[in-house]
């Protein structure tokens, strides 16, 4: 069970306050939000992988049948290296705690996906009510772009099958052609990167474990960074100024420059587009991406180290 303790120590260090807070307070994620999203995902994957491997080893220590099946292909020396047959008295409690955490995580993910599906169904039903009736004999429009007649300026991407991009006539009247292109490119950036799945994951973890700093910061930063990443996608094609003006025009009635917490992100996005920070150098991007990708390997190395040592 020493391996389980080492894995849980990695969880405690990674999910504790200093690591997520240091990443949250860093300035570089604003320069390259795509890399920052990758780093957050790797940190969360490390914690989840540590818990999963601890659960597997704990179950093997408590249940002899599981241990026999898990180590069936391995030589006896590998099984002896883990010393799971003589588990301490607290191994059962730890295994039950980890199993409960895994079940709760699965339940939260399932709940988030069900709720997202329900919200999409309601939105699609509302769109069908608002969409104009077509003359008899014409097929129903199922293209990726749907224009709604509405004075309220709005544009958003609705994931699903089929995915759909919705824009109102109010937005088309308020924005220039280049600004409309920037807004549509922004929304398509969300769709191509599948940001909806990342938002579902971060929301489920933060809802299920609100007292875990890593998950709470992961949720907050994901909602922020996906918008910055989509802004970068639009600005690379349409220009920073055009994208900023489109953002202002589309959200002016919402108080885009307000200092209230609900609108602060909009103001930060506008400021960032008007004064874009320099992107990370290619070598820094590559180094950060590679380093983050190696972090989830730590729990695997800890898990397989005793077995590999026994085989050496």
C-alpha positions as CSV (number, residue, x, y, z in Angstrom):
1,X,0.0,0.0,0.0
2,X,3.0,2.3,0.0
3,X,2.3,2.9,-3.7
4,X,-1.2,4.1,-2.9
5,X,0.2,6.5,-0.3
6,X,2.6,7.9,-2.8
7,X,-0.2,8.4,-5.4
8,X,-2.4,10.1,-2.9
9,X,0.5,12.3,-1.9
10,X,0.8,13.4,-5.6
11,X,-3.0,14.1,-5.5
12,X,-2.6,16.2,-2.4
13,X,0.3,18.2,-3.8
14,X,-1.4,18.7,-7.2
15,X,-4.9,19.5,-6.0
16,X,-3.8,21.7,-3.1
17,X,-4.1,25.4,-3.1
18,X,-0.6,26.5,-4.2
19,X,-0.4,24.7,-7.6
20,X,-3.8,25.9,-9.1
21,X,-3.5,29.3,-7.5
22,X,0.0,29.8,-8.9
23,X,-1.2,28.9,-12.4
24,X,-4.3,31.1,-12.0
25,X,-2.1,34.1,-11.0
26,X,0.4,33.6,-13.8
27,X,0.4,36.0,-16.7
28,X,1.4,33.7,-19.5
29,X,-2.0,31.8,-19.9
30,X,-3.5,35.1,-21.3
31,X,-0.8,35.1,-23.9
32,X,-1.5,31.5,-25.1
33,X,-4.9,30.3,-23.8
34,X,-4.7,27.0,-25.9
35,X,-1.5,25.9,-24.1
36,X,-3.0,27.0,-20.8
37,X,-6.1,24.8,-21.4
38,X,-3.8,21.9,-22.1
39,X,-1.8,22.5,-18.9
40,X,-5.1,22.5,-16.8
41,X,-6.3,19.4,-18.5
42,X,-3.0,17.6,-17.8
43,X,-3.1,18.6,-14.1
44,X,-6.7,17.3,-13.8
45,X,-5.8,14.1,-15.6
46,X,-2.9,13.6,-13.2
47,X,-5.2,13.8,-10.2
48,X,-7.9,11.5,-11.7
49,X,-5.3,9.0,-12.8
50,X,-3.7,8.9,-9.3
51,X,-7.1,8.3,-7.8
52,X,-7.9,5.6,-10.4
53,X,-4.6,3.7,-9.9
54,X,-4.9,4.0,-6.1
55,X,-8.4,2.5,-6.4
56,X,-7.2,-0.4,-8.5
57,X,-4.3,-1.2,-6.1
58,X,-6.5,-0.8,-3.1
59,X,-9.1,-3.1,-4.5
60,X,-6.4,-5.7,-5.2
61,X,-5.2,-5.4,-1.6
62,X,-8.6,-5.9,-0.2
63,X,-10.0,-8.6,-2.5
64,X,-7.8,-11.6,-3.3
65,X,-9.8,-12.5,-6.4
66,X,-9.2,-9.1,-7.9
67,X,-5.5,-9.4,-7.0
68,X,-5.2,-12.8,-8.6
69,X,-6.8,-11.6,-11.8
70,X,-4.8,-8.3,-11.9
71,X,-1.4,-10.0,-11.4
72,X,-2.3,-13.3,-13.3
73,X,0.1,-12.6,-16.2
74,X,2.9,-11.3,-13.9
75,X,5.7,-13.4,-12.3
76,X,5.4,-14.1,-8.6
77,X,8.3,-11.6,-7.9
78,X,6.1,-8.7,-9.3
79,X,3.2,-9.7,-7.1
80,X,5.4,-9.8,-4.1
81,X,6.9,-6.4,-4.9
82,X,3.6,-4.7,-4.2
83,X,3.0,-6.6,-1.0
84,X,-0.7,-6.4,-1.3
85,X,-1.6,-9.6,0.4
86,X,-0.8,-8.1,3.8
87,X,-2.8,-4.9,3.5
88,X,-3.1,-2.7,6.6
89,X,-6.4,-2.4,8.4
90,X,-7.1,1.0,6.9
91,X,-6.8,-0.3,3.3
92,X,-10.5,-1.2,3.2
93,X,-11.6,2.2,4.4
94,X,-9.3,3.9,1.9
95,X,-10.6,1.7,-0.9
96,X,-14.2,2.4,-0.1
97,X,-13.5,6.1,0.0
98,X,-11.8,6.0,-3.4
99,X,-14.7,3.9,-4.8
100,X,-17.2,6.4,-3.5
101,X,-15.2,9.2,-5.1
102,X,-15.2,7.4,-8.4
103,X,-18.9,6.7,-8.2
104,X,-19.6,10.3,-7.3
105,X,-17.4,11.6,-10.2
106,X,-19.2,9.3,-12.6
107,X,-22.6,10.5,-11.3
108,X,-21.7,14.1,-11.6
109,X,-20.4,13.6,-15.2
110,X,-23.6,11.8,-16.1
111,X,-25.7,14.4,-14.5
112,X,-24.0,17.2,-16.4
113,X,-24.3,15.4,-19.7
114,X,-28.0,14.7,-19.1
115,X,-28.7,18.3,-18.1
116,X,-26.8,19.6,-21.2
117,X,-28.8,17.3,-23.4
118,X,-32.0,18.5,-21.8
119,X,-31.1,22.2,-22.2
120,X,-30.2,21.6,-25.9
121,X,-33.5,19.8,-26.4
122,X,-35.4,22.8,-24.9
123,X,-33.4,25.3,-27.0
124,X,-34.0,23.4,-30.2
125,X,-37.7,23.2,-29.4
126,X,-37.7,27.0,-28.8
127,X,-35.9,27.5,-32.0
128,X,-38.5,25.5,-33.9
129,X,-41.2,27.7,-32.5
130,X,-39.4,30.8,-33.5
131,X,-38.3,29.6,-37.0
132,X,-40.7,30.7,-39.8
133,X,-42.9,28.1,-41.4
134,X,-41.7,27.2,-44.9
135,X,-44.1,26.8,-47.8
136,X,-45.4,23.3,-48.4
137,X,-43.1,21.1,-50.4
138,X,-39.9,22.7,-49.3
139,X,-37.5,20.7,-47.1
140,X,-36.8,21.9,-43.6
141,X,-33.6,23.9,-43.2
142,X,-31.0,21.8,-41.4
143,X,-27.8,23.7,-42.3
144,X,-25.2,24.7,-39.8
145,X,-26.3,28.4,-39.9
146,X,-29.7,29.5,-38.7
147,X,-30.8,33.2,-38.9
148,X,-33.6,34.2,-36.5
149,X,-35.6,37.3,-37.0
150,X,-35.1,39.1,-33.7
151,X,-34.1,42.6,-32.8
152,X,-32.0,41.3,-30.0
153,X,-28.4,41.0,-31.2
154,X,-27.1,37.6,-30.4
155,X,-25.0,34.8,-31.9
156,X,-24.1,31.5,-30.4
157,X,-23.1,27.9,-31.2
158,X,-25.4,25.1,-30.3
159,X,-23.7,21.7,-30.1
160,X,-25.6,18.6,-30.9
161,X,-26.6,16.5,-33.8
162,X,-26.6,18.4,-36.1
163,X,-24.6,21.3,-34.6
164,X,-25.9,24.6,-35.4
165,X,-24.8,28.2,-35.4
166,X,-27.5,30.7,-34.6
167,X,-27.4,34.5,-35.4
168,X,-30.2,37.0,-35.1
169,X,-31.2,39.7,-37.6
170,X,-30.5,42.2,-34.8
171,X,-26.8,41.1,-34.9
172,X,-26.7,41.2,-38.7
173,X,-28.1,44.8,-38.7
174,X,-25.8,46.0,-35.9
175,X,-22.6,44.5,-37.2
176,X,-20.6,45.1,-40.4
177,X,-19.8,42.2,-42.8
178,X,-16.3,41.8,-41.4
179,X,-17.6,41.9,-37.8
180,X,-20.2,39.3,-38.6
181,X,-17.4,37.1,-40.0
182,X,-15.4,37.7,-36.8
183,X,-18.4,36.6,-34.6
184,X,-19.0,33.5,-36.7
185,X,-15.3,32.6,-36.7
186,X,-15.3,32.9,-32.9
187,X,-18.2,30.6,-32.6
188,X,-16.8,28.1,-35.1
189,X,-13.6,28.2,-33.0
190,X,-15.6,26.9,-30.0
191,X,-17.1,24.1,-32.2
192,X,-13.8,23.0,-33.8
193,X,-12.1,22.7,-30.4
194,X,-15.1,21.0,-28.8
195,X,-15.0,23.5,-26.0
196,X,-18.5,22.2,-24.9
197,X,-17.1,18.9,-23.7
198,X,-14.3,20.7,-21.8
199,X,-16.9,23.0,-20.1
200,X,-19.0,20.0,-19.2
201,X,-16.1,18.2,-17.6
202,X,-14.9,21.2,-15.6
203,X,-18.4,22.0,-14.4
204,X,-19.1,18.5,-13.3
205,X,-15.9,18.2,-11.3
206,X,-16.4,21.6,-9.7
207,X,-20.0,20.8,-8.8
208,X,-19.1,17.4,-7.4
209,X,-16.0,18.5,-5.5
210,X,-16.5,22.2,-4.7
211,X,-13.9,22.1,-1.9
212,X,-11.1,20.9,-4.1
213,X,-9.2,24.0,-5.2
214,X,-7.9,22.4,-8.4
215,X,-11.4,21.6,-9.7
216,X,-12.8,25.0,-8.7
217,X,-10.0,26.9,-10.5
218,X,-10.2,24.5,-13.4
219,X,-13.8,25.4,-13.9
220,X,-13.3,29.1,-13.6
221,X,-10.3,29.2,-15.9
222,X,-11.8,26.9,-18.5
223,X,-14.8,29.3,-18.9
224,X,-12.3,32.2,-19.3
225,X,-9.7,30.5,-21.5
226,X,-12.1,29.0,-24.0
227,X,-13.4,32.5,-24.8
228,X,-9.9,33.9,-25.1
229,X,-8.9,31.0,-27.4
230,X,-12.0,31.6,-29.6
231,X,-11.1,35.4,-29.7
232,X,-7.6,34.5,-30.9
233,X,-9.1,32.3,-33.6
234,X,-11.3,35.2,-34.8
235,X,-8.6,37.8,-34.5
236,X,-6.1,35.8,-36.6
237,X,-8.6,35.7,-39.5
238,X,-10.4,39.0,-39.1
239,X,-8.0,41.2,-37.1
240,X,-7.9,42.2,-33.5
241,X,-9.7,45.6,-33.9
242,X,-12.5,44.1,-36.0
243,X,-13.0,41.3,-33.4
244,X,-13.0,43.8,-30.5
245,X,-15.5,46.1,-32.2
246,X,-17.7,43.1,-33.0
247,X,-17.6,42.1,-29.4
248,X,-18.5,45.6,-28.2
249,X,-21.4,46.0,-30.7
250,X,-22.8,42.6,-29.9
251,X,-22.6,43.1,-26.1
252,X,-23.0,46.8,-25.7
253,X,-26.6,46.5,-24.4
254,X,-25.3,44.0,-21.8
255,X,-22.8,46.5,-20.4
256,X,-19.6,45.1,-21.9
257,X,-17.4,47.7,-20.2
258,X,-19.1,47.3,-16.8
259,X,-17.0,46.5,-13.8
260,X,-19.6,44.1,-12.4
261,X,-18.4,40.5,-12.0
262,X,-20.8,39.2,-14.6
263,X,-19.4,41.5,-17.2
264,X,-15.8,41.7,-16.2
265,X,-14.7,39.0,-18.6
266,X,-16.2,40.9,-21.5
267,X,-14.2,44.0,-20.6
268,X,-11.0,41.9,-20.2
269,X,-11.5,40.4,-23.6
270,X,-12.0,43.8,-25.2
271,X,-8.9,45.2,-23.6
272,X,-6.9,42.1,-24.6
273,X,-8.0,42.4,-28.2
274,X,-7.3,46.2,-28.3
275,X,-3.8,45.6,-26.8
276,X,-3.0,42.0,-27.7
277,X,-0.2,40.5,-25.6
278,X,2.7,38.8,-27.4
279,X,2.3,35.1,-27.9
280,X,4.7,32.6,-26.3
281,X,7.7,31.9,-28.3
282,X,7.5,28.6,-30.3
283,X,10.2,26.9,-28.1
284,X,8.4,28.0,-24.9
285,X,5.1,26.7,-26.3
286,X,6.7,23.4,-27.2
287,X,8.4,23.1,-23.8
288,X,5.3,23.9,-21.8
289,X,3.2,21.5,-23.9
290,X,5.7,18.7,-23.6
291,X,6.2,19.2,-19.8
292,X,2.5,19.2,-19.2
293,X,2.0,16.1,-21.2
294,X,4.7,14.3,-19.1
295,X,3.0,15.2,-15.8
296,X,0.2,12.5,-16.1
297,X,3.0,9.9,-16.5
298,X,4.0,10.4,-12.9
299,X,1.2,8.3,-11.5
300,X,2.0,5.6,-14.0
301,X,5.7,5.6,-13.1
302,X,4.8,5.3,-9.4
303,X,2.4,2.5,-10.1
304,X,4.6,0.4,-12.3
305,X,7.9,1.2,-10.5
306,X,7.8,-1.8,-8.0
307,X,7.0,-4.2,-10.8
308,X,9.7,-3.0,-13.1
309,X,12.2,-3.0,-10.3
310,X,11.3,-6.6,-9.5
311,X,11.8,-7.6,-13.1
312,X,15.2,-5.8,-13.4
